[in-house]
């Protein structure tokens, strides 16, 4: 049963809710994994642990999905916000612990991303948070309208922001190569 139809019913059983949630997870497991793996890159986080946090938050807010955006857009937004929350929490941890964790991460081989992709994500990580969200969603294939829905921006503002971010990333990349 699609999520929207589920919440339009007057009384929904717990079993119906669980079945709808599990079906949603199956349809979007790759998207959740992708967001978690991208945001955990360069950090001492396991993708599986990040996925558990995202799935927990999806379940926690499952009944708030109203269908104003697509299921995929809503999941992406929850996953991104969860990963940003984890990042903020990690950034507040003691500096010595972060340095120790970074040394462990640098010693670990990356199985999922090539060097250019890693470098691009590192540059994106230096952008302001909203710009990072916009460009990541664009790279993940979301339409301007879907990104606008995620970020509470207009479609035109999203297009302009993406254009500026691309120029900014190119300049950052060129400066790094010098």
Secondary structure, DSSP 8 states (H G I E B T S, - for coil): --HHHHHHSSS--HHHHHHHHHHHHHHHHHHHHHHHHHHHTTTT--HHHHHHHHHHHHHHTGGG--SSS-HHHHHHHHHHHHHHHHHHHHHTS-HHHHHHHHHHHHHS--SS--HHHHHHHHHHHTS-HHHHHHHHHHHTT--HHHHHHHHT--HHHHHHHHHHHHHHHHHHHHHHH-
